[in-house]
Amino acid sequence: MGNCFGKSKKSAAEIVPHDVVKSGSLAVRLYGSATSFLTAYIRLALLHKAVSVRFVPSDTPNFGSETPVLQVGSETVSGSRETMLRYIEARFPHPPLVMRDGHEETTPLIVRVVALQHKSITWHVDRLVRWVEDLAARGGKGSVDPGVGSPRMEVKKFGKSYSELLQVMLEHAQMEERVVFPILDLADRGLCKVANEEHARDLPIMNGIKEDIKSIGVLDSGSPAYQEALLSLSTRLSSLQERCKQHFVEEDRYLLPLMEAVELSKEQQKRVVEQSLDVMQETHSHLFNFFLEGLLPHEAMQYLDLITSCDDKEQIASMLKFVVN
């Protein structure tokens, strides 16, 4: 269901390392500290490659101080994050995790962070739109996938997925309002007024969708009321989809690039990203799997590279543990 873990049909939350570990005919093992952000980063890179790996934790006296060691058959590699990622890319080339463009070095960190958040949210909204359209087309009949369960169970899963998306969207909007927009307003007062107003206008639609899902959950599947409620939900979600896309396109194209004109130093850029993570605590903890699921493999690794540029490595390691554990 996710798109950040290659061709796997499972979501990010469902993909975990296996106890019996092989890649082709080669055993793959990763040795390192269970609390090291670098170890967690390498484990996540291997998950993106759909490589089954046996993780062998080792105790370290100081948090995150041990450099992990990757063993693939008779080959062993250790070193910096860049060294190990280059090896993984060469040894397991698909899907690629490192894709660069010419604007990365000049684009402020927070702009790249926000742009990737937009991509994840857009993917999840699109997925829910397709899902509810399929529900409405089936008219209360169960899915052909037995893993989805009964119609009532499927609606419950749909509601959980929407609730997770809603939390990410709310935190994203709060982050922009509390962290990003004030910086731009210092340079040009009133610049972000329209963007803030759009956040406020979308909130009733978002809450209305949540109430619609609750109502569907108690209706008899297949009844006229059930079918009508699904069609109404589909219409509301499609409206939210269009609003999100238009809002994100305008921010990405016209608003966020103005952050370059503010000319923040490297240290100031790091602090802005750290402030953003503080506001988006739920997104970067138990919802981190969900969030990364909305990104392509190279985008997910780009996002990790951006947030790991911050100085609080303990916080970063805590985030990654939600993905790899």
HELIX and SHEET records of a PDB file:
HELIX    1   1 ALA A   12  GLU A   14  5                                   3    
HELIX    2   2 PHE A   37  HIS A   48  1                                  12    
HELIX    3   3 ARG A   81  ARG A   91  1                                  11    
HELIX    4   4 LEU A  109  ARG A  138  1                                  30    
HELIX    5   5 PRO A  146  VAL A  148  5                                   3    
HELIX    6   6 PRO A  151  MET A  175  1                                  25    
HELIX    7   7 GLU A  176  VAL A  180  3                                   5    
HELIX    8   8 PHE A  181  ALA A  187  1                                   7    
HELIX    9   9 LYS A  193  GLY A  217  1                                  25    
HELIX   10  10 PRO A  224  GLU A  250  1                                  27    
HELIX   11  11 GLU A  251  LEU A  255  3                                   5    
HELIX   12  12 LEU A  256  LEU A  258  5                                   3    
HELIX   13  13 MET A  259  VAL A  262  1                                   4    
HELIX   14  14 LYS A  266  VAL A  279  1                                  14    
HELIX   15  15 PHE A  288  GLU A  293  1                                   6    
HELIX   16  16 PRO A  297  ILE A  307  1                                  11    
HELIX   17  17 LYS A  313  VAL A  324  1                                  12    
SHEET    1   A 4 ARG A  54  PRO A  57  0                                        
SHEET    2   A 4 VAL A  28  GLY A  32  1                                        
SHEET    3   A 4 VAL A  69  VAL A  72 -1                                        
SHEET    4   A 4 GLU A  75  SER A  78 -1                                        
END                                                                             
